[in-house]
Amino acid sequence: MKNTDVRYNEVVAGCRDIFLKKTRDYGTSWRVYRIISVTDQLYIKAKRIRTIQEKGIQRIGDDIAGEFRGILNYGVIGLIQLDLADNGREDLPVETVERLYDAKLVQARQLMFDKNHDYGEAWREMSQESFTDLILAKLLRIKQILRNEGETLISEGIDANFYDIINYAVFALILIQEGKH
């Protein structure tokens, strides 16, 4: 579990660095996204990973690890957008974005540790293809919840799905980092 803690923090630090640099470059242009748009951005990235996995060839330079980093960061954007839905302000200071990003990753990390306790790090034996499929399934769930106007009868909400997507991306990146994928 200690190795997972270290690896988790390394992966998140790299994604955070990219996110904050892009925030400095582009500002918070992503604030115009509605949740369906964030979901579609995530879908595009996950679908690209799946296509590369199935065809065994990629034609543009962005590698699979980069797509998983993007998935993690768009998952955080989704969570932030859920919280700020009623706040019409599009331009947020970098310091505010940094604080919001960190808060979401603290929650994602705690969820990962709680689930790791119960599941015994089963993810370490999973394939990259399974992470991709699980992310795609979570995205389809979010789309259905949105069609249901955010209502669920017994299922977790949109935020829980975003947290799971973030953690699946972290797991995939850890296994890539460790040379297992």
GUDRENFI-70465 format. One line per 3 residues: their letters; for each residue z, x negated, y of N, C-alpha, C. Coordinates in steps of 0.02 Angstrom, whole numbers, plus 32768, in hexadecimal, padded with zeros to 4 digits. Layout:
A	Z/X/Y/Z/X/Y/Z/X/Y | ...
This chain:
MKN	8000/7FD7/7FC4/8000/8000/8000/8000/7FD4/803F | 8020/7F9A/803B/8022/7F6E/8075/7FDB/7F56/8086 | 7FB4/7F45/8054/7F6F/7F31/805F/7F48/7F69/8081
TDV	7F54/7FA6/806D/7F32/7FE0/808B/7F46/7FE5/80D5 | 7F85/7FDC/80E4/7F9E/7FDF/8129/7F79/7FAC/8154 | 7F75/7F6E/813C/7F53/7F39/8162/7F09/7F49/816A
RYN	7EE8/7F5C/8134/7EA0/7F6B/8136/7E92/7FA8/8163 | 7EBC/7FDB/815E/7EB4/8016/8188/7EB5/8002/81D1 | 7EE8/7FDB/81E3/7EEF/7FC6/8229/7EB4/7F9C/8240
EVV	7E9A/7F71/8215/7E60/7F47/8226/7E22/7F73/8233 | 7E16/7FA2/8207/7DDC/7FCD/820E/7DE1/7FF6/824E | 7E1B/8013/8259/7E25/803D/8294/7E1F/8013/82D4
AGC	7E3A/7FD7/82D3/7E35/7FAC/830F/7DEC/7F9D/8320 | 7DC3/7F91/82EE/7D7C/7F85/82FB/7D59/7FC2/8317 | 7D68/7FFD/82FC/7D49/803B/8314/7D62/804B/835A
RDI	7DA1/8040/8366/7DBF/804D/83A8/7D9E/8021/83DC | 7D93/7FE1/83CC/7D74/7FB3/83FA/7D2E/7FCC/840D | 7D07/7FE0/83DC/7CC4/7FFB/83E9/7CC8/8039/8415
FLK	7CF5/8067/8404/7CFC/80A5/8428/7D0D/8099/8472 | 7D3D/806C/847E/7D51/8060/84C3/7D1C/803B/84EB | 7CF8/800E/84CA/7CC1/7FEC/84ED/7C8A/801D/84FE
KTR	7C7A/804B/84D1/7C48/807D/84E0/7C60/80AC/8516 | 7CA1/80BA/8518/7CBD/80E4/854D/7CB4/80C1/8591 | 7CBE/8080/8592/7CB3/805B/85D1/7C69/805B/85E4
DYG	7C3D/8056/85B3/7BF5/8057/85C0/7BDB/809B/85D6 | 7BEF/80CF/85B1/7BD2/8112/85B9/7C01/8145/85DA | 7C3F/8132/85E4/7C70/8164/85FA/7C7E/8194/85C1
TSW	7C93/81CF/85D3/7CA3/8201/859F/7C6D/8236/859D | 7C2F/821F/8598/7BF7/824D/8594/7BFD/827D/8559 | 7C21/8268/8525/7C2C/8292/84EA/7C55/82D0/84F9
RVY	7C74/82D3/8534/7C9B/830E/8545/7C71/834D/854B | 7C2E/8345/8552/7C03/8381/8555/7BF7/839F/8510 | 7C07/837A/84DB/7BFC/8394/8497/7C2B/83CE/8487
RII	7C0F/8401/846B/7C37/8436/844C/7C46/841E/8405 | 7C74/843E/83E4/7C88/8428/83A1/7C4D/8429/8371 | 7C20/8459/8377/7BE5/845A/834B/7BBA/841D/8356
SVT	7BB5/8405/8394/7B8D/83C9/83A2/7BAD/838B/8385 | 7BEF/8386/838A/7C13/834D/836B/7C07/834F/8320 | 7C0D/838A/8303/7C02/8393/82BB/7BBB/837F/82A7
DQL	7B8B/8391/82D0/7B46/837E/82C1/7B3B/8333/82C8 | 7B5B/8313/82F7/7B56/82CA/82FD/7B73/82A8/82BF | 7BAB/82C2/82A8/7BC9/82A8/826A/7B9B/82B3/822F
YIK	7B7D/82EF/822D/7B4F/82FF/81F6/7B14/82CF/81F4 | 7AF7/82C1/822E/7ABF/8292/8232/7AD2/824F/8214 | 7B0C/8236/8226/7B22/81F4/820E/7B2E/81F5/81C2
AKR	7B51/8229/81AB/7B5F/822E/8163/7B1F/8238/813B | 7AF2/8260/8155/7AB2/826D/8133/7A89/822D/812F | 7A8B/8204/8164/7A67/81C4/8163/7A83/8197/812D
IRT	7AC5/8194/8128/7AE5/816A/80F4/7ACD/8182/80AF | 7ACF/81C3/80A5/7ABA/81DF/8064/7A71/81CF/8055 | 7A46/81D4/8086/79FF/81C6/807D/79F5/817C/8069
IQE	7A19/8150/808C/7A14/8108/807B/7A2F/80FC/8035 | 7A66/811C/8023/7A82/8114/7FE0/7A4F/812B/7FAB | 7A2F/8162/7FB8/7A00/817E/7F86/79BF/8157/7F82
KGI	79A5/8141/7FBB/7966/811D/7FBB/796E/80D2/7FAF | 79AA/80B8/7FBE/79B6/8071/7FB4/7995/8045/7FE9 | 797A/8064/801C/7957/803F/8051/7969/805E/8094
QRI	7970/8033/80C6/7978/804D/810A/7944/802B/8136 | 792B/8050/8167/78F4/8036/8191/790A/8022/81D7 | 7945/8037/81EC/795F/8020/822C/799C/7FF7/8221
GDD	79AD/7FCE/8251/79DF/7F9A/8248/7A27/7FB0/8240 | 7A3A/7FEB/8258/7A80/8000/8254/7A94/8008/820B | 7AC7/7FE2/81F6/7ADA/7FE3/81B0/7B0A/801D/81A1
IAG	7B18/8026/8162/7B43/805D/814B/7B89/8056/8169 | 7BA3/801A/816C/7BE6/8010/818A/7BE7/8029/81D2 | 7BB2/801A/81F7/7BAE/8032/823C/7BAE/807E/8241
EFR	7B8D/809E/8211/7B8C/80E7/8210/7BD2/8103/8200 | 7BF6/80E3/81D1/7C3A/80F9/81C3/7C68/80EF/8200 | 7C5D/80B8/8225/7C84/80AF/8263/7C74/80E7/8295
GIL	7C34/80F8/829A/7C21/8130/82C5/7C40/8171/82AF | 7C43/817C/826E/7C62/81B9/8254/7CAC/81BB/8267 | 7CCE/8184/8260/7D15/8182/8273/7D1C/8194/82BD
NYG	7CF3/8174/82E8/7CFA/8180/832F/7CE5/81C6/8344 | 7CB2/81E2/8325/7CA0/8228/8334/7CD6/8258/831A | 7CF7/8246/82E3/7D2F/826F/82CC/7D66/8272/8300
VIG	7D74/8239/831F/7DA7/8237/8354/7D8F/8261/8390 | 7D50/825A/83A2/7D34/8283/83D8/7D3E/82CD/83C9 | 7D31/82E1/838C/7D3B/8327/8379/7D82/833E/8383
LIQ	7DB2/8315/836F/7DF8/8327/8378/7E0C/832A/83C1 | 7DF3/82FB/83E8/7E02/82FC/8430/7DE3/833A/8450 | 7DA5/834A/843D/7D84/8385/8459/7DA9/83C5/8447
LDL	7DC4/83C8/840B/7DEC/8403/83F8/7E28/840B/8427 | 7E48/83D3/8436/7E83/83D5/8463/7E70/83E5/84AB | 7E37/83CD/84C1/7E24/83D4/8507/7DF2/840C/8513
ADN	7DEB/8439/84E4/7DB8/846E/84E9/7DBE/8496/8529 | 7DFA/84A2/8540/7E04/84CB/857C/7E03/84A1/85BC | 7DFF/845F/85B4/7DFE/8432/85EE/7DB5/8422/85FC
GRE	7D99/843D/8631/7D53/8434/8641/7D41/83EF/865C | 7D72/83C5/8666/7D66/8384/8683/7D3D/8359/8653 | 7D04/8341/8669/7CD9/8318/863E/7CE6/82CE/8645
DLP	7CFB/82B8/867F/7D05/8271/868C/7D4F/825F/8685 | 7D5F/823D/864F/7DA5/8229/8643/7DAB/81DD/864D | 7DE3/81C7/866A/7DED/817F/8671/7DF3/815D/862C
VET	7DDE/811F/8628/7DE1/80F9/85E9/7E28/80F8/85CE | 7E59/80F1/85FA/7E9F/80EF/85E4/7EB3/8130/85C1 | 7E9C/8168/85DB/7EAB/81A9/85BD/7E8A/81AE/8578
VER	7E4B/819A/8575/7E26/819B/8535/7E48/816E/8502 | 7E5E/8134/8517/7E80/8105/84EB/7EC0/8125/84CE | 7EE5/8146/84F8/7F23/8166/84E2/7F15/819F/84B2
LYD	7EE2/81C7/84C1/7ECF/81FF/8495/7EB6/81E5/8452 | 7E8D/81B1/8453/7E72/8193/8416/7EAB/817A/83EA | 7ED8/8154/8408/7F10/8137/83E2/7F3C/816E/83C3
AKL	7F48/81A3/83E8/7F71/81DA/83CE/7F51/81FA/8390 | 7F10/8203/8392/7EEE/8221/8359/7EEF/81F2/831C | 7EE8/81B1/8328/7EE9/8182/82F0/7F30/817A/82D3
VQA	7F63/8182/82FB/7FA7/8181/82E1/7FB0/81BB/82B0 | 7F97/81F5/82C3/7F9C/8230/8297/7F72/8227/8258 | 7F36/820C/825F/7F0A/8201/8225/7F2A/81CF/81F5
RQL	7F47/819B/8210/7F67/8168/81E7/7FA3/8184/81C1 | 7FCB/81AD/81E2/8004/81CB/81C0/7FEE/81F9/8188 | 7FB9/8220/8195/7F9D/824C/8161/7F86/8223/8126
MFD	7F65/81EB/8134/7F4D/81BF/80FE/7F87/81A6/80D4 | 7FBC/8190/80F4/7FF5/8177/80CD/8017/81AE/80A5 | 801C/81E9/80C1/8039/8221/809C/800F/8233/805F
KNH	7FCD/8236/8069/7FA1/8246/8030/7F9F/820D/7FFE | 7FA0/81CF/8016/7FA1/8196/7FE8/7FDE/8198/7FBC | 8016/81AD/7FD8/8053/81B3/7FB1/8049/81E3/7F76
DYG	802B/821C/7F85/8023/8250/7F53/7FE9/8242/7F23 | 7FB3/8223/7F3C/7F77/8218/7F13/7F73/81D2/7EF6 | 7FA2/81A7/7F07/7FA3/8164/7EEA/7F66/8139/7EF9
EAW	7F4C/813E/7F36/7F12/8117/7F4B/7ED6/811F/7F1D | 7ECB/815C/7F07/7E92/816B/7EDC/7E50/8158/7EFD | 7E4E/8159/7F3F/7E11/8149/7F64/7DF7/8103/7F55
REM	7E23/80D6/7F40/7E0E/8091/7F31/7DDF/808E/7EF5 | 7DDE/80C3/7ECD/7DB3/80C6/7E92/7D76/80F2/7E9C | 7D6D/8109/7EDA/7D35/8136/7EE9/7CF8/810F/7F00
SQE	7CBF/812F/7EF8/7C80/8110/7F0E/7C73/8120/7F57 | 7C4A/80F7/7F76/7C35/8103/7FBB/7C0F/8146/7FBE | 7BE9/8155/7F8B/7BC5/8194/7F88/7BF4/81CF/7F8C
SFT	7C2D/81CA/7F6A/7C5E/8201/7F6C/7C7B/820B/7FB1 | 7C8A/81D4/7FD4/7CA2/81DB/8019/7C6F/81FF/8044 | 7C30/81EC/803C/7BFA/820C/8062/7BF6/8256/8052
DLI	7BF8/8267/8012/7BF5/82AE/7FFE/7C31/82D5/8018 | 7C6C/82B7/8015/7CA8/82D9/802D/7CA4/82E5/8079 | 7C89/82B5/809D/7C80/82BE/80E6/7C4F/82F6/80F3
LAK	7C17/82F6/80CF/7BE6/832C/80D8/7C05/8370/80C8 | 7C2C/8374/8093/7C4D/83B4/8081/7C7D/83CA/80B8 | 7CA3/839C/80D4/7CD2/83AD/810A/7CAB/83C6/8147
LLR	7C72/83A9/8155/7C49/83BF/818D/7C2E/8405/8182 | 7C1A/8414/8145/7C03/8458/8135/7C3D/848A/813C | 7C79/8475/812A/7CB3/84A0/8133/7CBF/84AE/817D
IKQ	7CBB/847A/81A7/7CC4/8483/81EF/7C91/84B4/8209 | 7C52/84AD/81F4/7C1D/84DA/820C/7C2D/8522/81F8 | 7C47/852C/81BB/7C58/8570/81A6/7C93/858B/81CE
ILR	7CC4/8562/81DB/7CFD/8578/8204/7CE6/858B/824A | 7CB7/8564/8265/7C9C/8576/82A7/7C76/85B8/82A5 | 7C51/85C4/826F/7C2F/8605/8267/7C62/863E/8262
NEG	7C9D/862E/8248/7CD3/865F/8242/7CFE/8661/8282 | 7CE2/8646/82B8/7D04/8644/82F9/7D47/8621/82F7 | 7D4B/85ED/82CD/7D87/85C4/82C9/7DBE/85E0/829C
ETL	7DB1/8618/827E/7DE3/8638/8254/7DDC/8624/820B | 7E14/861A/81EA/7E15/860F/81A2/7E4A/863E/8184 | 7E40/8650/8146/7E70/867C/8124/7EA9/8653/8105
ISE	7E96/861F/80DF/7ECA/85F6/80BF/7EBB/85AC/80C3 | 7E85/859B/80E2/7E6F/8555/80E3/7E87/8530/8121 | 7E83/84ED/811C/7E93/84C4/8156/7E61/84D0/818D
GID	7E73/84BF/81C9/7E47/84C9/8202/7E18/848F/820E | 7DF5/8493/8245/7DC5/8460/8258/7DE6/841C/825F | 7E20/841A/827F/7E41/83DA/828A/7E50/83B6/8249
ANF	7E68/83D9/8217/7E78/83B9/81D6/7E3A/839A/81B7 | 7E01/83BB/81BF/7DC3/83A0/81A4/7DAE/8361/81CA | 7DB6/8360/820C/7DA7/8324/8232/7DD4/82EA/821D
YDI	7E14/82F8/8212/7E42/82C3/81FB/7E2C/82A7/81B8 | 7E19/82D3/818A/7E02/82BB/8148/7DC3/8291/814F | 7D95/82A7/817A/7D57/8281/8185/7D67/823B/819F
INY	7D95/8237/81CE/7DA9/81F6/81E9/7DC3/81C9/81B1 | 7DEF/81E4/8188/7E0D/81BC/8152/7DDA/81AA/811C | 7DAC/81D6/810C/7D77/81C3/80DC/7D4D/8189/80F8
AVF	7D3F/818B/8139/7D19/8154/8157/7D41/8113/8155 | 7D81/8117/8162/7DAC/80DB/815E/7DAB/80C0/8117 | 7DB3/80EB/80E5/7DB3/80D4/80A0/7D72/80B2/808F
ALI	7D3A/80D0/80A2/7CF9/80B1/8094/7CF4/806D/80B5 | 7D0B/8068/80F3/7D08/8028/8117/7D36/7FF3/80F9 | 7D70/8008/80E1/7D9D/7FD8/80BF/7D7B/7FBD/8081
LIQ	7D5E/7FE9/8059/7D3D/7FD2/801C/7D00/7FA7/802A | 7CDC/7FB6/8060/7CA4/7F8B/8074/7CC0/7F46/8088 | 7CF5/7F47/80B0/7D15/7F09/80C7/7D2E/7EDF/808C
EGK	7D46/7F00/8059/7D60/7EDD/801E/7D29/7ECA/7FED | 7CEA/7EDA/7FFD/7CB1/7EC8/7FD3/7CA8/7EF3/7F95 | 7CC8/7F2E/7F94/7CC4/7F5A/7F5A/7C8B/7F8D/7F61
H	7C6F/7F94/7F9D/7C36/7FC2/7FA8/7C01/7F9B/7FCB
